[in-house]
């Protein structure tokens, strides 16, 4: 057998070549690792109220000294920011090579509810909010008072005692007489009294400003069973007339000195002001409907509230109400279709109202048409919630659960109207 030519023998690298190859491979590997784990990166920086957790994919860290940063490969990510007692904040980010993406956690407080025991108020008609809560009595407050109406601030009270009306000054603990008959239709407009005076077969709507009585509007005939409702901002007065269970309403603008009759159903009743809106009820029992009415544009907005007394405006164009149904919606407009949808929903749930075992506190943004359930309050069957009231700072709500005081803690500035 002839020997194999050297050119055909398998190549055996020299020691020098092997070292060169190893070094090249090592450099390549280091380069790949450096690129993947160090160079091909961007940064996300997260700020927010500490402490909170950041979760991106399978990576989760606790952020105790914000802003906290993570280095990530360039692409899109879903970020979950979580904090105890708050709803998770979900964000989507896109990391760019060598770039920095800055985000801030917008944590929304989860409302909480607790029952505080028996309601303690100085008089039964006192506002269901501080500083009246837990106050057992007013000094020098007359006994056997038939009715009490508090001013918007709560500093004054119009009281009916026997055949006379009095003003009670809460801070001074003093009582003063007022030359109005007890049957006079009267209410507060801010901290001033408005009343109807019958004169020569007319009804004159007047405002008591110190010792002066200012005429706001006149009606050319006596009104039947009239009632006055002063608006919270002190600029408008709702006047109702009840004739054989048919109601007629007038709105008086105290700045423009104008009045007009409202074009709403004669069956609408139990009116109240909720900020800039008037709230009414129609029907009774399971067929009862509640709606908000905007006097500026005469727009009617049906609500799934259980009663008009449980509707309040917590900030401009944001109503809070109690409902027997959980309501979360994202309705884009406030046209007739929305009113019809809400009305139909009310009909669908009316048959179960009397069997409610939970009540829902709901936020409704009038301008966006969005509603959101804030908190569910379990109750014994047959129990009802009454007198939903906000504290002066708007961070807590109070309600009467058939004689028991309920407190809802909120952080409105974090999420209302979003």
SEKEDO-319583 format. One record per residue: x negated, y negated, z of N, C-alpha, C in turn; residue in one letter. Coordinates in steps of 0.001 Angstrom, whole numbers, plus 500000, padded with zeros to 6 digits. Each point is the difference from the previous one (the first is absolute). Layout:
N
X	Y	Z	X	Y	Z	X	Y	Z	A
...
// end
This chain:
418
499147	501193	500000	500853	498807	500000	499114	498761	500000	X
500397	499100	499114	499216	498767	499913	500380	499048	501111	X
499068	499275	500512	500332	499030	501077	500878	498868	499487	X
500887	499489	500911	500919	498894	499636	499217	498714	499886	X
500226	499274	498908	499297	498732	499818	500319	499033	501151	X
499081	499184	500413	500229	499047	501100	501187	499075	499766	X
500228	499666	498728	501106	499067	499715	501358	500603	500295	X
500058	501340	500049	501279	500664	500231	500197	500432	501459	X
499041	499777	500828	500109	500348	501400	500905	498989	500740	X
500803	500421	501033	500836	499053	500790	499133	498927	500633	X
500590	498753	499984	499221	498887	500538	500018	500020	501523	X
498876	499956	500547	499871	499899	501442	499450	498621	500343	X
500886	499155	500636	499543	498638	500296	498836	500025	500970	X
499181	499064	499740	498858	499876	500884	500458	499421	501328	X
499170	500056	500979	500321	499455	501321	500314	498512	499907	X
499255	499308	499154	500202	498568	499827	501358	499719	499391	X
500367	500823	498989	501303	499797	499359	501148	500283	500966	X
499828	501021	500823	501044	500344	500969	500218	498865	500988	X
498899	499385	500429	500110	498888	500959	500710	498817	499357	X
499613	499708	498729	500633	498890	499287	501507	500232	499860	X
500377	501255	499638	501425	500328	499835	500754	499860	501323	X
499379	500462	501074	500639	499912	501314	500208	498544	500414	X
498955	499202	499779	500100	498584	500349	501087	499316	499189	X
500076	500325	498695	501029	499398	499139	501406	500389	500469	X
500163	501291	500310	501302	500466	500474	500385	499329	501304	X
499023	499857	500902	500260	499359	501283	500411	498540	499817	X
499272	499317	499105	500330	498592	499728	501401	499872	499423	X
500327	500932	499081	501332	499983	499391	501079	500238	501049	X
499757	500980	500879	500976	500308	501050	500172	498826	500954	X
498888	499407	500383	500061	498837	500885	500742	498855	499327	X
499736	499840	498696	500685	498948	499252	501499	500211	499961	X
500396	501280	499760	501434	500319	499950	500646	499750	501359	X
499325	500488	501053	500530	499806	501350	500082	498515	500331	X
498945	499272	499678	499987	498559	500263	501115	499300	499256	X
500222	500367	498749	501052	499391	499191	501384	500321	500557	X
500204	501294	500290	501324	500431	500451	500322	499470	501384	X
499014	500093	500921	500286	499693	501391	499599	498595	500428	X
499193	499310	499231	499525	498690	500449	500205	498882	498978	X
499701	500259	498746	500020	498936	498989	501371	499843	499376	X
500631	501101	499596	501295	499943	499316	501114	499786	501022	X
499976	498849	500645	500934	499734	501082	500517	498569	499941	X
501169	499839	500613	500525	498684	500303	500413	500012	501459	X
500498	498897	500487	500334	499902	501419	501417	499502	500182	X
500704	500603	500961	501282	499463	500433	499819	499495	501430	X
500442	498767	500228	499901	499374	501314	501421	499743	500506	X
500316	500541	501187	501361	499926	500539	500006	499174	501281	X
500847	498980	500004	500158	499160	501190	501407	500210	500558	X
500209	499615	501249	501311	500147	500619	499903	499961	501499	X
501165	500087	500654	500053	499950	501461	499518	501331	500562	X
498905	499987	500718	499410	501222	500546	500809	500518	501196	X
499857	501333	500282	499333	501017	499181	500984	500593	499010	X
499493	500544	498909	500854	500687	499039	499172	501052	499271	X
500672	500889	499299	499339	501079	499272	500093	499766	498503	X
498959	500433	499307	499947	499909	498540	499859	501413	499448	X
500901	500362	499079	499919	501317	499374	500004	499848	498492	X
498947	500534	499371	499881	499987	498547	499651	501421	499576	X
500952	500680	499366	499772	501402	499650	499854	500824	501267	X
498899	500737	500116	499740	500812	501189	499162	499250	501031	X
499586	498784	499657	499169	499207	500915	500874	499135	500886	X
499771	500073	501305	500769	499196	500941	499061	499459	501075	X
500083	498699	500238	499165	499388	501028	500851	499118	500898	X
499519	499754	501203	500653	499091	500926	499277	498663	499947	X
500748	498943	499776	499420	498659	499899	500270	499256	501304	X
498964	499786	500784	500126	499300	501281	499380	498610	499979	X
499169	499733	498972	499366	498680	499869	500119	499530	498552	X
501214	499603	499588	500194	499587	498612	499221	498731	499667	X
499670	499806	498702	500335	500895	498888	499133	501251	499979	X
500594	501099	499546	499295	501281	499895	499846	500351	498525	X
498841	500554	499646	499684	500253	498592	499768	501478	499722	X
500367	500410	498792	499700	501340	499492	499454	499850	498592	X
498986	500836	499668	499450	500006	498645	500638	501150	499236	X
500488	499678	498805	500749	500972	499210	499552	499965	498553	X
500175	501129	499326	499709	500061	498572	501025	499164	499238	X
499610	499410	498884	500916	499140	499238	501200	500776	499452	X
501172	499688	500442	501276	500513	499484	501119	499445	500872	X
501219	500450	499763	501147	499535	500794	500230	500918	501191	X
500462	499400	501088	500253	500758	501220	501310	499538	500646	X
500644	500928	500698	501120	499657	500875	499460	499913	501422	X
500301	498905	500666	499492	499751	501344	501169	499992	500978	X
499856	500732	501100	501010	500017	501059	499395	499345	501241	X
500578	498879	500413	499562	499293	501208	501052	500241	501073	X
499590	500515	501132	500961	500357	501049	499599	499390	501332	X
501029	499689	500799	499794	499383	501320	501155	500431	500896	X
499686	500400	501212	501024	500487	500912	501047	498916	500272	X
501269	500390	499852	501092	499069	500245	500394	499174	498797	X
499335	500240	498846	500282	499242	498786	500206	500967	498831	X
500727	499534	499005	500146	500785	498780	498670	500053	499267	X
499743	501142	499302	498791	500097	499188	500033	498965	498882	X
498854	499463	499679	499854	499057	498891	499304	500741	498860	X
500689	500189	498898	499467	500745	498862	499529	499037	498926	X
498788	500196	499536	499442	499122	498975	499329	500834	498919	X
499916	499429	498800	499282	500622	498890	498864	499067	499606	X
498793	500558	499908	498839	499170	499675	499251	500596	498817	X
499232	499182	499332	499143	500444	498905	498581	499534	500295	X
499105	500978	500198	498611	499700	500327	499186	499872	498710	X
499254	498926	499888	499128	499772	498852	498543	500234	500405	X
499210	500403	499007	498584	500272	500248	499335	498774	500614	X
499405	500196	501184	499269	498984	500743	500896	498821	500450	X
501294	500172	499835	500922	498935	500415	500501	500197	501424	X
500699	498972	500519	500582	500085	501335	501480	499625	499927	X
500844	500906	500481	501440	499789	500046	500387	499676	501445	X
500574	498810	500220	500385	499592	501341	501519	500108	500155	X
500435	500672	501057	501433	500113	500288	500230	499702	501479	X
501229	499573	500307	500375	499717	501381	501236	500804	500358	X
499938	500691	501107	501128	500800	500458	501160	499096	500402	X
501187	500305	499483	501205	499243	500341	500922	500940	500766	X
499736	500154	501289	500755	500945	500803	501342	499399	500402	X
501049	500799	499845	501352	499566	500320	500484	500747	501238	X
500341	499232	501001	500358	500555	501295	501236	500892	499908	X
499967	501143	500668	501154	500891	500060	500882	499546	501161	X
501224	499547	499739	500864	499531	501083	500228	501087	501049	X
500132	499588	501251	500253	500937	501092	501242	499564	500762	X
500678	500964	500586	501238	499718	500726	499928	500606	501391	X
500521	499265	500972	500138	500566	501334	501220	499394	500682	X
500602	500796	500856	501155	499547	500756	499513	499468	501339	X
500465	498797	500371	499501	499326	501188	500943	500085	501189	X
501078	500735	499860	500938	500108	501117	501180	499066	499857	X
500722	499793	501083	501210	499184	499975	499690	498552	499641	X
500866	499402	499198	499822	498603	499611	500270	499089	501194	X
499074	499091	500263	500153	499021	501074	499942	498607	499382	X
501121	499264	500072	500094	498635	499478	500674	499126	501041	X
499696	498714	500016	500644	499107	500985	501499	499861	499770	X
500432	500022	498741	501422	500048	499642	500108	500914	498787	X
501137	500628	499811	500147	501009	498949	499792	499430	498602	X
500289	498708	499813	499866	499390	498680	498613	499414	499741	X
499075	500138	500942	498652	499445	499808	499309	500720	498844	X
499140	499295	499265	499279	500631	498892	499215	501227	500466	X
500025	501050	499211	499340	501261	500339	498522	499918	499607	X
499274	499137	500685	498588	499789	499713	499363	499250	501166	X
498671	500008	500078	499336	499170	501015	500331	498528	499743	X
500098	499157	501017	499722	500274	501417	501220	500444	500792	X
501086	500377	499313	501230	500360	500701	499980	501434	500523	X
499320	500898	499294	499918	501385	500445	499340	500081	501376	X
500542	500870	500824	499500	500231	501365	500272	498826	500943	X
500699	498984	499522	500369	498879	500868	501402	500278	500552	X
500121	500105	501312	501239	500475	500585	501078	498926	500107	X
499610	498745	500132	501021	498955	500115	499419	498635	499660	X
500912	499059	499692	499657	498596	499834	500369	499277	501293	X
499119	499145	500431	500333	499189	501173	501055	498955	499639	X
500924	499788	500921	501075	499004	499857	500925	500292	498820	X
499985	501227	499512	500906	500341	498901	501387	500266	500589	X
501056	499344	499464	501341	500146	500585	500500	501452	499943	X
500824	500360	500975	500618	501320	500008	501258	499992	499129	X
500456	501183	499678	501249	500187	499247	499982	499298	498641	X
498831	499960	499362	499899	499420	498660	500655	500948	498999	X
500857	499467	499136	500712	500839	499035	499152	500318	498766	X
499250	499003	499541	499223	500179	498770	498752	499133	500053	X
498915	500515	499445	498744	499257	499955	499445	500034	498586	X
499629	498845	499468	499339	499912	498702	498665	499298	500183	X
498912	500683	499637	498674	499426	500158	499557	499306	498718	X
499246	498930	500171	499425	499300	498845	498939	500879	499360	X
499541	499604	498817	499028	500798	499256	498722	500223	500812	X
499555	499000	500724	498791	500121	500803	500223	500782	501279	X
501258	500070	500452	500310	500644	501266	499864	499075	501187	X
499687	498721	499747	499800	499043	501100	501313	499445	500541	X
501065	500129	499217	501292	499439	500383	501083	501048	499835	X
501047	499858	500811	501139	500910	499882	501292	499207	500098	X
500920	500285	499102	501336	499413	500030	500901	501022	500685	X
500562	499643	501137	500764	500967	500780	501444	499543	500171	X
500897	500987	499999	501427	499749	500202	500351	500443	501407	X
500515	499075	500791	500346	500283	501392	501353	499371	500287	X
500972	500872	500226	501347	499485	500236	500513	499269	498773	X
500363	498746	500186	500518	499196	498897	499003	498931	499562	X
498727	500251	500245	498989	499010	499644	498792	500673	499360	X
499269	499188	499236	498738	500435	499411	498852	499294	500714	X
498899	500716	500166	498819	499439	500648	498763	500347	499168	X
498935	499236	500242	498686	500333	499458	499106	500413	501169	X
499344	501124	499845	499049	500457	501012	498595	499853	499432	X
499141	499304	500741	498617	499785	499605	499136	501078	500661	X
499497	500927	499191	499318	501171	500539	498749	499623	500786	X
499173	499108	499454	498747	499639	500668	500247	499223	501289	X
500956	499073	499965	500262	499159	501170	500965	500646	500988	X
500646	501106	499567	500980	500697	500844	501110	499041	500446	X
500431	499179	499047	501013	498986	500298	501201	500159	499077	X
501158	499542	500488	501250	500069	499244	500532	498600	499779	X
500513	499767	498779	500569	498700	499681	501324	500214	499283	X
500954	499125	500257	501306	500111	499339	499919	499444	498587	X
500957	500400	499191	500078	499505	498628	501473	499759	499700	X
500299	498891	499355	501398	499602	499809	500625	500678	498781	X
499992	501323	500022	500662	500785	498956	500937	501000	500667	X
501126	500254	499387	500952	500966	500537	499460	501415	499788	X
500278	500935	500898	499484	501366	499866	500407	500680	498692	X
501175	499638	499481	500442	500632	498747	499352	499378	498761	X
499167	498980	500190	499334	499350	498873	499035	500969	499324	X
500067	500082	498683	499021	500802	499247	498664	499281	500059	X
499003	500631	500608	498699	499361	500175	498890	501035	499911	X
498813	499535	499647	498837	500882	499940	498754	499119	500058	X
498850	500637	499954	498730	499284	499996	499444	499883	498593	X
499444	498854	499701	499226	499782	498788	498618	499578	500484	X
499092	500974	500076	498746	499747	500697	500307	499848	501477	X
499661	498848	500581	500314	499718	501401	501041	498895	500118	X
500789	499819	498955	501066	499008	500014	501334	500703	499778	X
501043	499443	500581	501313	500625	499924	500765	499489	498784	X
500604	500940	499287	500925	499662	498917	501399	500432	500440	X
501002	499257	499598	501361	500347	500429	501015	499437	499014	X
501211	500545	500070	501108	499531	499181	500953	499188	500865	X
500365	498842	499489	500937	499126	500704	501236	499806	499135	X
501172	500270	500573	501236	499824	499246	500491	498566	500184	X
500252	499311	498888	500420	498601	500053	500915	499699	498825	X
501248	499596	500320	500976	499610	498974	500133	501065	498921	X
500264	501224	500443	500200	501120	499088	498774	500279	499131	X
498846	499668	500527	498742	500303	499322	499080	500719	500974	X
499007	500661	499448	498938	500567	500827	498696	499315	499617	X
499358	499428	500982	498740	499306	499764	498861	500812	500611	X
498991	500293	499191	498824	500723	500478	498966	498974	500451	X
499621	500085	501280	499110	498996	500556	498776	500632	500671	X
498962	499183	500142	498761	500387	500651	499752	499078	501174	X
499761	500587	501180	499673	499189	501175	498491	499786	500025	X
499586	498770	499800	498575	499640	500003	499785	499004	501133	X
499632	500550	501152	499923	499147	501176	501392	499542	500396	X
500190	498715	500127	501324	499459	500331	500811	499677	498756	X
499403	500216	498822	500670	499646	498748	500617	501235	499362	X
501198	499833	499452	500671	501071	499271	500012	499650	498514	X
499281	500795	499200	499888	499710	498568	500967	500863	499205	X
500693	499361	499065	500910	500727	499119	499204	500683	498896	X
500175	501319	499859	499302	500766	498962	500902	500322	498817	X
501273	500293	500265	500937	500349	498926	501410	499871	500550	X
500939	499784	499091	501411	499916	500399	500829	500944	499139	X
501032	500572	500609	500926	500891	499306	501383	499368	500084	X
500667	499894	498871	501231	499223	499911	501204	500709	500589	X
499793	501118	500650	501084	500709	500679	499411	500721	501206	X
500805	500315	500986	499500	500773	501138	499640	501418	499546	X
498860	500488	500429	499558	501347	499651	500566	501006	500998	X
500333	501181	499524	500605	501021	500847	498913	500870	500634	X
499997	500035	501309	499059	500835	500767	498559	499844	499503	X
499496	498767	499966	498661	499791	499449	498898	500443	500963	X
498867	500392	499433	498805	500361	500763	498798	499401	499299	X
499025	499519	500785	498798	499376	499448	498778	500885	500255	X
499072	499984	499029	498743	500738	500118	498878	499109	499470	X
499163	499496	500903	498878	499161	499578	498832	500851	499531	X
499341	499585	498919	498877	500775	499462	498765	499842	500884	X
499100	500982	500004	498794	499923	500833	499113	498802	499694	X
499972	499559	498717	499134	498875	499658	500647	498646	500290	X
501243	500014	500469	500666	498754	500369	500441	499154	498829	X
500087	500591	498820	500330	499212	498809	501379	500319	499417	X
500560	501151	500355	501277	500400	499403	500949	500504	501075	X
501283	499886	499707	501044	500475	500899	500966	500860	499203	X
500264	501190	500495	501019	500858	499418	501271	499822	500817	X
501087	499708	499322	501289	499813	500653	500962	501041	499464	X
500616	500769	500896	500963	501018	499571	501401	499620	500447	X
500979	500367	499205	501411	499779	500306	500718	501341	499886	X
500743	500366	501007	500685	501284	500046	501498	499786	499937	X
500592	500471	498908	501446	499877	499820	500566	501375	499683	X
500698	500598	500980	500604	501328	499828	498963	501028	499528	X
498859	500021	500694	498929	500952	499719	499375	499807	498609	X
500240	498855	499409	499288	499626	498774	499064	498851	500344	X
498757	500139	499562	498976	499047	500408	499569	499125	498825	X
499820	498719	500307	499532	499046	499002	498787	499291	500597	X
498983	499795	499168	498733	499491	500516	499569	498744	499250	X
499419	499086	500778	499454	498771	499451	498564	499852	500496	X
499148	499471	499153	498624	499729	500380	499791	498492	499975	X
499447	499459	501079	499747	498564	500109	498502	499790	500054	X
499481	499191	499095	498581	499642	499978	499848	498685	500764	X
499347	500048	501162	499911	498817	500845	499046	498946	499454	X
499055	500403	499145	499076	499027	499420	500640	499270	498825	X
500695	500762	499156	500647	499405	498833	501375	499438	500330	X
500487	500322	501195	501346	499594	500408	501038	500486	498984	X
499855	501242	499601	500920	500570	499016	500611	501280	500562	X
501122	500410	499435	500611	501266	500389	500621	500650	498772	X
500095	501327	500062	500657	500723	498921	500578	501289	500551	X
501004	500492	499315	500611	501277	500400	499219	501137	499356	X
499746	501033	500777	499249	501143	499495	500913	500945	499233	X
499508	500467	498866	500767	500926	499174	499672	501425	500417	X
500567	500409	501120	499826	501378	500449	501356	500563	500396	X
500067	501314	500171	501256	500675	500279	500635	499493	501292	X
501325	499893	499988	500733	499569	501190	499982	501068	501084	X
499537	501205	499665	499919	501060	501011	498661	499997	500729	X
499051	499161	499558	498693	499932	500649	500165	499409	501403	X
499363	500644	500977	500162	499555	501380	498706	500243	500789	X
500043	499691	501306	498834	500121	500892	498752	499345	499416	X
500082	498722	499652	498831	499333	499397	498928	499662	501036	X
498783	499894	499550	498892	499508	500824	498901	499516	499065	X
499122	499184	500533	498847	499557	499238	498832	500950	500267	X
499269	500339	498951	498741	500733	500119	498983	499184	499207	X
499410	499009	500664	499076	499112	499306	500728	499170	498971	X
499601	500130	498737	500609	499230	498918	501242	500668	499424	X
500352	501166	500501	501106	500769	499425	501162	500110	500983	X
501198	500070	499434	501185	500275	500796	500339	501475	499831	X
500314	500660	501104	500294	501424	499986	501479	500197	500313	X
500669	500840	499227	501428	500263	500176	500252	501504	500014	X
501192	500360	500497	500488	501364	499913	501282	500011	499186	X
500235	501120	499322	501265	500238	499312	500491	501381	500382	X
501304	500120	500261	500559	501289	500385	499674	500335	501445	X
500461	501168	500429	499788	500451	501367	499673	501493	499998	X
499525	500476	501170	499723	501420	500165	498997	500516	498996	X
500278	501194	499452	499066	500624	499070	499960	499277	498659	X
501009	499174	499734	500043	499269	498729	499335	498629	500097	X
499425	499697	501147	499411	498673	500195	498765	499806	499139	X
499887	498820	499415	498833	499614	499214	499451	498689	500564	X
498699	499843	499889	499332	498794	500469	499264	499381	498816	X
500099	498677	499885	499281	499352	498894	499420	498666	500457	X
498931	499612	499319	499363	498702	500229	500437	499055	498891	X
500193	498732	500349	500439	498997	499030	499038	498824	500060	X
499483	499630	498850	499089	498870	499908	500793	498754	499609	X
500128	499028	500890	500803	498818	499677	499395	499124	498919	X
498708	500173	499706	499362	499173	498976	500415	500405	498598	X
500056	501319	499744	500349	500451	498647	501242	500880	499965	X
500689	500111	501156	501236	500790	500110	499794	501469	499615	X
498808	500514	500218	499726	501396	499671	500389	500891	501169	X
500720	501077	499696	500427	500973	500997	499117	501240	499898	X
499475	500446	501136	499083	501134	500013	500513	501017	501011	X
500449	501147	499530	500498	501037	500893	498852	500647	500761	X
500234	500257	501276	499007	500616	500862	500559	501292	500581	X
499110	500920	500369	500428	501232	500648	499938	499860	501518	X
500220	498800	500498	499985	499767	501435	501272	500558	500626	X
499924	500319	501304	501172	500552	500676	500974	498910	500423	X
499484	498758	500221	500868	498889	500381	499273	498694	499728	X
500748	498916	499947	499385	498699	499746	499139	499558	501178	X
500369	500393	501230	499229	499567	501171	498598	500591	500000	X
499792	501083	499268	498699	500653	499969	499207	499681	498749	X
500171	498788	499493	499208	499505	498872	499321	498712	500431	X
498696	499922	499842	499258	498782	500324	499019	499710	498867	X
499591	498740	499888	498942	499640	499053	498722	499820	500813	X
498996	500827	499718	498772	499956	500778	499001	499014	499415	X
500051	499781	498719	499242	498955	499327	500743	499680	498729	X
499595	498967	499298	500773	499542	498849	500242	501125	499010	X
501268	500234	499689	500446	500982	499007	499732	501447	500410	X
499697	500240	501262	499808	501369	500475	500987	500265	501131	X
500946	500900	499747	501012	500350	500981	499632	501316	500676	X
500335	500105	501271	499873	501240	500751	501403	500396	500446	X
500358	501276	499807	501312	500431	500460	499958	501444	500473	X
501031	500391	500731	500156	501371	500484	500981	500725	499108	X
499637	501218	499615	500816	500779	499083	500131	501428	500506	X
501080	500651	499598	500172	501406	500320	499358	500907	498984	X
499298	499422	499034	499371	500786	498938	498575	499526	499790	X
499098	500948	499796	498631	499655	499648	500002	499387	498618	X
499341	498862	499871	500030	499286	498729	498607	499540	499619	X
499450	500615	498955	498745	499558	499396	500252	499881	498512	X
499861	498819	499471	500265	499822	498575	499037	498997	499418	X
499860	500046	498685	499202	499009	499290	500816	499521	498816	X
500946	499114	500319	500902	499478	498979	499417	498715	499445	X
499896	499914	498712	499271	498897	499375	500794	498698	499969	X
501322	500091	499872	500786	498783	499836	501154	499979	500983	X
500674	498866	500057	501141	499856	500898	501270	499720	499212	X
500153	500622	498873	501180	499791	499170	501170	500822	500497	X
501114	499977	499266	501179	500754	500408	499728	501490	500166	X
499082	500550	499222	499735	501435	500086	499494	500383	501386	X
499209	499124	500603	499483	500283	501342	501140	499935	501010	X
500834	498999	499883	501137	499888	500904	500886	501234	499895	X
500229	500449	498765	500827	501187	499794	499339	501237	500589	X
498676	500088	499832	499280	501159	500533	500072	500035	501517	X
499798	498828	500633	500071	499940	501457	501408	500289	500492	X
500985	499485	499277	501380	500232	500382	500349	501480	499916	X
499533	500656	498934	500267	501423	499830	499299	500806	501086	X
498771	499585	500323	499268	500698	501055	500737	499877	501330	X
500560	498812	500243	500751	499802	501236	501230	500917	500032	X
500666	500156	498863	501159	500882	499928	499591	501450	500235	X
498868	500382	499410	499544	501384	500127	499683	500360	501440	X
499545	499028	500781	499581	500291	501378	501065	499644	501028	X
501080	499342	499565	500990	499524	500959	500638	501138	500785	X
500130	501183	499381	500673	501108	500657	499201	500587	501146	X
498693	499696	500069	499187	500596	501057	499606	498978	501072	X
500463	498756	499855	499576	498955	500924	500335	500365	501442	X
501178	500580	500239	500402	500308	501357	499229	501169	500595	X
499261	500740	499189	499266	501151	500485	498502	499728	500048	X
499639	498732	499950	498586	499631	499932	499262	500422	501267	X
498855	500672	499836	499152	500360	501133	498705	499198	499980	X
499778	499236	498931	498841	499112	499908	500422	498724	499292	X
499395	498899	500439	500204	498722	499318	498665	499565	499411	X
500073	499243	498925	498795	499599	499283	499914	498477	499936	X
498863	499475	500430	499748	498562	499892	499322	499769	498654	X
500608	499183	499177	499602	499852	498605	499636	498564	499667	X
498965	499855	499216	499570	498694	499486	500468	499869	498555	X
500578	498851	499664	500485	499779	498630	499511	498649	499508	X
499239	500008	498912	499513	498764	499388	500999	499573	498934	X
500663	498884	500249	501069	499555	499103	499472	499672	498619	X
498829	499403	499908	499477	499568	498708	499532	501162	499137	X
499356	500993	500599	499504	501142	499213	501011	501130	499915	X
500986	500007	500909	500976	501078	500009	499480	501283	500617	X
498853	499958	500654	499424	501209	500580	500437	500150	501454	X
500322	501220	500358	500332	500283	501387	499073	501080	500527	X
499730	499942	501293	499056	500930	500606	500448	500348	501403	X
500083	501296	500293	500331	500442	501344	498794	499781	500900	X
500188	499228	501082	498895	499694	500902	499851	501029	501106	X
501128	500429	500564	499926	500948	501109	501344	500691	500167	X
499948	501259	500399	501200	500782	500288	500179	500072	501515	X
501224	499724	500461	500294	500027	501428	501014	501108	500276	X
499562	501128	500554	500943	501073	500327	500928	499562	501128	X
501271	500335	499894	500971	499654	501043	500942	501178	500212	X
500631	500005	501146	501037	500994	500248	501182	499700	499089	X
500697	501047	499589	501119	499812	499081	501030	499053	500609	X
500428	499045	499211	500977	499029	500472	499391	498738	500558	X
498699	499996	500264	499334	498801	500504	499804	498999	498861	X
500147	498730	500314	499835	498950	498998	498949	498995	500449	X
499442	499303	499033	499025	498957	500274	500644	498642	499730	X
499709	499024	500866	500639	498700	499891	498981	498884	500179	X
500344	498824	499508	499286	498739	500266	498519	500068	499636	X
499690	500478	498827	498606	500000	499567	499469	498566	500048	X
498872	499807	500702	499474	498664	500251	498487	500016	499904	X
499427	498965	499401	498538	499884	499926	499508	499089	501114	X
498813	500298	500523	499412	499101	500993	499478	498754	499288	X
499645	498941	500722	499592	498745	499350	498811	500146	499057	X
499119	500980	500261	498824	500180	499145	500246	500944	498830	X
501152	500647	499974	500308	500906	498906	499199	501290	500014	X
499367	500344	501133	499199	501214	500069	500727	501142	500703	X
501140	499667	500612	500798	501023	500659	501476	499775	499707	X
500743	501093	499980	501441	499947	499875	500604	500610	501254	X
501153	499483	500388	500720	500548	501139	501409	500368	499558	X
500557	501022	500618	501356	500410	499663	500664	500613	501227	X
501314	500003	499948	500830	500539	501064	500526	501352	499541	X
499580	501069	500702	500507	501326	499686	501040	500370	501060	X
501193	499466	499825	501097	500235	500936	499573	499773	501443	X
499364	498844	500259	499611	499619	501347	498550	500254	500341	X
499281	500740	499147	498574	500241	500221	499198	499119	499055	X
498921	499419	500507	499177	499097	499205	498959	500780	499207	X
499976	499778	498691	498995	500616	499140	499040	498951	499469	X
498719	500344	499916	498971	499078	499523	499250	500632	498830	X
499921	499291	498893	499255	500455	498824	498799	499078	499826	X
498822	500581	500022	498770	499221	499822	499593	500031	498542	X
499771	498825	499435	499679	499853	498585	498787	499099	499824	X
499373	500111	498846	498962	499045	499600	500414	499470	498627	X
500981	499087	499977	500592	499564	498737	498998	499384	499046	X
499009	499233	500542	499068	499328	499118	499172	500980	499181	X
499980	501283	500418	499190	500983	499284	500716	500589	498807	X
501370	499972	499987	500631	500716	498891	501323	499444	499523	X
500694	499161	500738	501330	499563	499575	499919	499232	498684	X
500911	500350	499094	500078	499297	498720	499031	500486	498959	X
499214	501023	500310	499048	500509	499014	500728	500732	498913	X
// end
